[in-house]
Amino acid sequence: MALYAELHRHLGGSVVPRILWRYFQRSQSDLTLRFADYDAFEEFYTKPRNTLDEYLELHTLVEKVQTNETLPYFIYRLMRGAYVFENLAYLELRYTPYLRTPEHLSQSERIDQMLNIIDVVGKASQAGEYPIVTSQILCMHSRLPYDVNRAIVDAAAQMGQYVCGIDLAGGDGHYRERLDEFVELYEYARSLGLNTTGHLYETTEGCYPELLPYLMRIGHGIQIPLRYPELLPQLAQAGQCLEVCPTTYLKTGTLQSLNQLKLVFDRCFDAGVDIAICTDNAGLHNVRLPFEYENLLTHDIIGFQELQACQAAAFRHAFAWKYKDRPESILNGILRPERNSPELNAVH
């Protein structure tokens, strides 16, 4: 059984349509009144959008229902599916904890609630029934004020038992006016010893070389090999890895065809830049990680040798994986930890 590492999956986009629909039905949500049946809801939830901003609006649908009380419900089903259907050995879940706090509270009260959200997610994702090594990446957000984003960095540093890094999300086209602010926040995060990734170079509007020096991995980053290949030697020297999420670019209208990714993989392999294949929003896409690999193979975008290289890169660049120096042991089936063994504990 092949084992996979998933480095880029959003908690909000991880809920598969059927699970979300059942939750709305059981909670008697008004949302169910908008759709005649499940098929109509699934079509709405998973259909392609015209832009990244339009696509990101779907996250708000789930964020509002992922509360202290409901997060264990969603995460248990997420972990079950990841283990049973995806053969995941390692999973990093990313999300903005502030957006899971009650909206009626003041900003300071919501900031105070974030540590509890992180704790709930951490405990729920470590259920022994589905032994996947898990950790959290906390997302700063382009639409949140500076004080909230700095508090997210502080929370990541404080909750190291559950958190392995920070991210910047919210659509990379919205960073421009606050670029100095985000540079400062990343500098602060690195001073605290935090691992860093960030949604960058996903779209043509989101290309900011000023942020690259602060990132250990790059969320998406496809515009670098497509439009700025001269940056690839810099990435290779820095040991940065691209988190490429193939289905996302079709769902957001960023790419018109999956075949456009062949240039991304070819140029990165030629330059010695690692790629980790990810799902981004497996539930929102209704596509699981093994299918992302299979889809790239069947479209002749990568071969089996490149597939194995991407599998190994995912483990090597995982922020909380204990065996970074020998990911080949995973691929060869050598490392098979028992359910309660130390290998199943995320290491920060």
C-alpha positions as CSV (number, residue, x, y, z in Angstrom):
1,M,0.0,0.0,0.0
2,A,1.5,3.3,-1.0
3,L,1.5,6.0,1.7
4,Y,1.1,9.6,1.0
5,A,2.0,12.9,2.7
6,E,-0.5,15.8,2.2
7,L,1.1,19.2,2.8
8,H,-1.6,21.6,1.6
9,R,-5.1,20.9,2.7
10,H,-7.5,23.5,4.1
11,L,-9.8,22.5,6.9
12,G,-12.7,24.4,5.4
13,G,-12.3,22.7,2.0
14,S,-11.7,19.2,3.5
15,V,-15.4,18.4,4.1
16,V,-16.7,16.2,1.3
17,P,-20.1,17.3,-0.1
18,R,-22.0,14.3,1.3
19,I,-20.8,14.9,4.9
20,L,-21.5,18.6,4.7
21,W,-25.0,18.0,3.2
22,R,-25.9,15.6,6.0
23,Y,-24.7,18.1,8.6
24,F,-26.9,20.8,7.1
25,Q,-29.9,18.4,7.1
26,R,-29.4,17.3,10.7
27,S,-28.9,20.9,11.9
28,Q,-32.0,22.0,10.0
29,S,-30.0,24.7,8.2
30,D,-31.8,27.1,5.9
31,L,-29.2,26.3,3.3
32,T,-30.9,23.0,2.5
33,L,-34.0,24.9,1.3
34,R,-31.9,26.4,-1.5
35,F,-31.5,23.0,-3.2
36,A,-34.0,20.4,-4.3
37,D,-31.8,17.5,-3.2
38,Y,-28.2,16.4,-2.6
39,D,-27.3,16.2,-6.3
40,A,-28.2,19.9,-6.7
41,F,-26.1,20.8,-3.7
42,E,-23.1,18.8,-4.9
43,E,-23.2,20.4,-8.3
44,F,-23.2,23.8,-6.7
45,Y,-20.5,23.0,-4.2
46,T,-18.0,21.4,-6.6
47,K,-18.5,23.2,-9.9
48,P,-15.7,25.3,-11.3
49,R,-15.6,29.1,-10.6
50,N,-14.5,31.9,-12.8
51,T,-12.0,33.4,-10.4
52,L,-10.0,32.6,-7.3
53,D,-12.0,35.2,-5.3
54,E,-15.3,33.6,-6.3
55,Y,-13.9,30.2,-5.4
56,L,-12.7,31.3,-2.0
57,E,-16.2,32.5,-1.1
58,L,-17.2,28.8,-0.7
59,H,-14.9,28.6,2.3
60,T,-17.1,31.0,4.3
61,L,-19.9,28.4,3.9
62,V,-18.0,25.9,6.0
63,E,-16.0,28.3,8.3
64,K,-19.3,29.5,9.8
65,V,-20.3,25.9,10.9
66,Q,-16.8,24.8,12.1
67,T,-17.2,25.8,15.7
68,N,-15.8,24.4,19.0
69,E,-18.8,22.1,19.2
70,T,-18.8,20.8,15.6
71,L,-15.1,20.6,14.7
72,P,-14.7,17.1,16.2
73,Y,-17.6,15.9,14.0
74,F,-16.0,17.2,10.8
75,I,-12.4,16.2,11.7
76,Y,-13.3,12.6,12.6
77,R,-14.8,12.1,9.2
78,L,-11.9,13.9,7.5
79,M,-9.4,11.6,9.2
80,R,-11.5,8.5,8.5
81,G,-11.6,9.3,4.8
82,A,-7.9,10.3,4.6
83,Y,-6.9,7.0,6.2
84,V,-9.3,4.6,4.5
85,F,-9.5,6.1,1.0
86,E,-6.3,8.0,0.6
87,N,-3.7,6.0,2.4
88,L,-2.3,9.1,4.1
89,A,0.6,8.6,6.5
90,Y,1.0,12.4,7.2
91,L,-1.4,15.3,7.0
92,E,-1.0,19.1,7.6
93,L,-4.3,20.8,8.1
94,R,-4.3,24.6,7.5
95,Y,-7.0,27.1,8.5
96,T,-7.5,30.5,10.1
97,P,-8.5,29.9,13.7
98,Y,-10.0,33.4,14.1
99,L,-12.6,32.5,11.5
100,R,-13.8,29.6,13.7
101,T,-14.6,31.9,16.6
102,P,-18.1,33.4,17.3
103,E,-18.7,36.5,15.2
104,H,-20.7,38.2,17.9
105,L,-17.6,38.5,20.2
106,S,-15.2,41.5,20.1
107,Q,-11.9,41.2,18.3
108,S,-10.0,40.7,21.5
109,E,-12.4,38.1,22.7
110,R,-12.1,36.2,19.4
111,I,-8.3,36.3,19.6
112,D,-8.5,34.8,23.1
113,Q,-10.7,32.0,21.7
114,M,-8.2,31.0,19.1
115,L,-6.1,28.9,21.4
116,N,-9.2,26.8,22.3
117,I,-9.9,26.2,18.6
118,I,-6.3,25.0,18.0
119,D,-6.6,22.7,21.0
120,V,-9.9,21.2,19.8
121,V,-8.5,20.7,16.3
122,G,-5.3,19.1,17.7
123,K,-7.1,16.7,20.0
124,A,-9.7,15.7,17.4
125,S,-7.2,15.0,14.7
126,Q,-5.1,12.7,16.9
127,A,-7.7,9.9,17.2
128,G,-5.9,6.6,17.5
129,E,-8.5,4.8,15.3
130,Y,-7.0,6.4,12.2
131,P,-3.2,6.6,12.9
132,I,-2.1,9.5,10.7
133,V,0.7,11.9,11.8
134,T,-1.1,15.3,11.8
135,S,-0.2,18.8,12.5
136,Q,-1.7,22.3,11.9
137,I,-0.6,25.2,9.8
138,L,-2.3,28.5,11.0
139,C,-3.2,30.9,8.2
140,M,-2.9,34.6,8.5
141,H,-5.4,36.1,6.2
142,S,-5.2,39.0,3.7
143,R,-8.6,40.3,4.8
144,L,-7.9,40.3,8.6
145,P,-6.3,43.3,10.4
146,Y,-2.6,43.3,11.4
147,D,-3.3,42.7,15.1
148,V,-5.3,39.5,14.4
149,N,-2.6,38.2,12.0
150,R,0.1,38.9,14.6
151,A,-1.9,37.1,17.2
152,I,-2.2,34.1,14.8
153,V,1.7,34.0,14.6
154,D,1.9,34.2,18.4
155,A,-0.7,31.4,18.8
156,A,1.4,29.2,16.4
157,A,4.5,29.7,18.6
158,Q,2.5,29.1,21.8
159,M,0.8,25.9,20.6
160,G,3.8,24.1,19.2
161,Q,2.5,20.7,20.3
162,Y,-0.2,21.0,17.6
163,V,1.1,23.6,15.2
164,C,4.0,23.1,12.8
165,G,4.0,26.4,10.8
166,I,2.1,29.5,9.5
167,D,0.7,30.5,6.1
168,L,-0.8,33.5,4.4
169,A,-4.1,33.0,2.7
170,G,-7.1,34.9,1.4
171,G,-6.2,35.2,-2.3
172,D,-2.7,36.3,-3.3
173,G,-4.0,39.1,-5.5
174,H,-4.9,41.1,-2.3
175,Y,-1.4,41.3,-0.7
176,R,0.0,44.3,-2.7
177,E,-1.2,47.2,-0.5
178,R,-0.1,45.4,2.7
179,L,3.1,43.8,1.5
180,D,5.4,45.6,4.0
181,E,3.0,44.4,6.8
182,F,3.2,40.8,5.6
183,V,7.0,40.9,5.3
184,E,7.2,42.1,8.9
185,L,4.9,39.3,10.1
186,Y,7.0,36.7,8.3
187,E,10.2,38.2,9.8
188,Y,8.5,38.0,13.2
189,A,7.5,34.4,12.6
190,R,11.0,33.3,11.5
191,S,12.4,35.1,14.6
192,L,10.2,32.8,16.7
193,G,11.5,29.7,14.9
194,L,8.3,29.0,13.1
195,N,8.1,27.1,9.8
196,T,6.7,29.2,7.0
197,T,4.7,28.7,3.8
198,G,2.4,31.0,1.9
199,H,-0.1,31.3,-0.9
200,L,2.1,32.9,-3.5
201,Y,2.5,33.0,-7.3
202,E,-0.7,31.1,-7.6
203,T,-2.3,33.6,-9.9
204,T,-0.8,36.2,-12.3
205,E,-1.8,38.9,-9.8
206,G,-0.1,37.3,-6.8
207,C,3.6,37.4,-7.8
208,Y,5.6,39.0,-5.0
209,P,9.3,38.3,-4.9
210,E,9.6,40.3,-1.7
211,L,8.0,37.5,0.2
212,L,10.0,34.6,-1.2
213,P,13.0,34.9,1.1
214,Y,10.8,34.3,4.1
215,L,9.1,31.1,2.9
216,M,10.4,27.5,3.4
217,R,7.7,26.2,1.1
218,I,5.5,28.0,-1.5
219,G,1.8,27.4,-1.6
220,H,1.1,26.7,-5.3
221,G,3.8,28.9,-6.9
222,I,3.0,27.7,-10.4
223,Q,3.5,31.1,-11.9
224,I,7.2,30.9,-11.1
225,P,8.0,28.1,-13.6
226,L,5.3,29.4,-16.0
227,R,6.2,33.1,-16.0
228,Y,9.3,33.7,-14.0
229,P,11.6,30.6,-14.6
230,E,14.6,32.7,-13.9
231,L,13.7,32.4,-10.2
232,L,13.9,28.6,-10.2
233,P,17.7,28.4,-9.4
234,Q,17.1,30.7,-6.4
235,L,14.4,28.3,-5.2
236,A,16.5,25.3,-5.7
237,Q,19.4,26.9,-3.8
238,A,17.1,27.8,-0.9
239,G,15.6,24.3,-0.9
240,Q,12.1,25.6,-1.3
241,C,9.3,23.3,-2.4
242,L,6.2,24.1,-4.4
243,E,2.9,22.8,-3.1
244,V,1.2,22.2,-6.4
245,C,-2.6,21.4,-6.2
246,P,-3.6,20.4,-9.8
247,T,-7.4,20.4,-9.6
248,T,-7.5,23.8,-7.9
249,Y,-6.3,25.6,-11.0
250,L,-9.2,24.2,-13.1
251,K,-11.7,25.0,-10.4
252,T,-10.5,28.6,-10.0
253,G,-10.1,29.4,-13.7
254,T,-6.3,29.9,-13.2
255,L,-5.6,27.3,-15.9
256,Q,-7.7,26.2,-18.7
257,S,-6.2,22.7,-19.0
258,L,-4.4,20.4,-16.8
259,N,-1.8,19.9,-19.6
260,Q,-0.5,23.4,-18.8
261,L,1.1,21.9,-15.7
262,K,3.5,19.9,-17.8
263,L,5.7,23.0,-18.2
264,V,5.6,23.5,-14.4
265,F,6.8,20.0,-13.6
266,D,9.4,19.9,-16.5
267,R,11.0,23.2,-15.5
268,C,11.0,22.4,-11.8
269,F,12.6,19.0,-12.3
270,D,15.2,20.5,-14.7
271,A,16.0,23.2,-12.1
272,G,16.1,20.8,-9.1
273,V,13.1,22.4,-7.5
274,D,11.0,19.9,-5.5
275,I,7.2,19.6,-6.0
276,A,4.8,18.2,-3.4
277,I,1.5,17.2,-5.1
278,C,-1.5,18.3,-2.9
279,T,-5.3,18.5,-2.9
280,D,-5.8,22.0,-1.4
281,N,-9.5,21.4,-0.9
282,A,-10.2,17.7,-1.3
283,G,-13.8,18.0,-0.2
284,L,-14.6,21.0,-2.2
285,H,-13.2,19.4,-5.3
286,N,-14.5,15.9,-4.5
287,V,-11.0,14.7,-5.5
288,R,-8.7,12.7,-3.2
289,L,-4.9,12.8,-3.2
290,P,-4.2,9.5,-5.0
291,F,-6.4,10.7,-7.9
292,E,-4.4,13.9,-8.2
293,Y,-1.3,11.7,-8.8
294,E,-3.2,9.4,-11.2
295,N,-4.7,12.3,-13.1
296,L,-1.2,13.7,-13.8
297,L,0.0,10.3,-14.9
298,T,-2.9,9.6,-17.3
299,H,-2.4,13.1,-18.9
300,D,1.3,12.3,-19.4
301,I,2.3,15.3,-17.3
302,I,4.5,13.2,-15.1
303,G,5.9,9.7,-15.3
304,F,6.2,7.1,-12.5
305,Q,9.7,8.2,-11.7
306,E,8.5,11.8,-11.3
307,L,5.6,10.5,-9.3
308,Q,7.9,8.8,-6.8
309,A,10.1,11.9,-6.6
310,C,7.0,14.0,-5.7
311,Q,5.9,11.5,-3.1
312,A,9.4,11.6,-1.5
313,A,9.5,15.4,-1.7
314,A,6.3,15.6,0.3
315,F,7.7,13.7,3.2
316,R,11.1,15.4,3.0
317,H,9.5,18.9,3.2
318,A,6.8,18.0,5.8
319,F,7.2,20.4,8.7
320,A,6.4,17.8,11.4
321,W,7.6,14.5,9.9
322,K,10.2,12.7,12.0
323,Y,11.8,10.8,9.0
324,K,12.6,13.7,6.7
325,D,16.0,12.4,5.9
326,R,14.7,9.0,4.6
327,P,11.3,9.3,2.9
328,E,12.2,6.4,0.6
329,S,11.5,4.1,3.6
330,I,7.9,5.2,3.4
331,L,7.7,4.5,-0.3
332,N,9.3,1.1,0.0
333,G,7.0,0.0,2.8
334,I,9.8,-0.3,5.3
335,L,8.4,2.0,7.9
336,R,5.1,0.7,9.2
337,P,4.6,2.2,12.7
338,E,2.2,0.6,15.1
339,R,-0.8,2.6,16.1
340,N,0.6,3.8,19.4
341,S,4.2,4.0,18.5
342,P,6.3,7.3,18.9
343,E,6.5,7.7,15.1
344,L,2.8,8.7,15.1
345,N,3.5,11.7,17.2
346,A,4.0,14.9,15.3
347,V,7.4,16.5,16.0
348,H,7.8,20.3,16.0
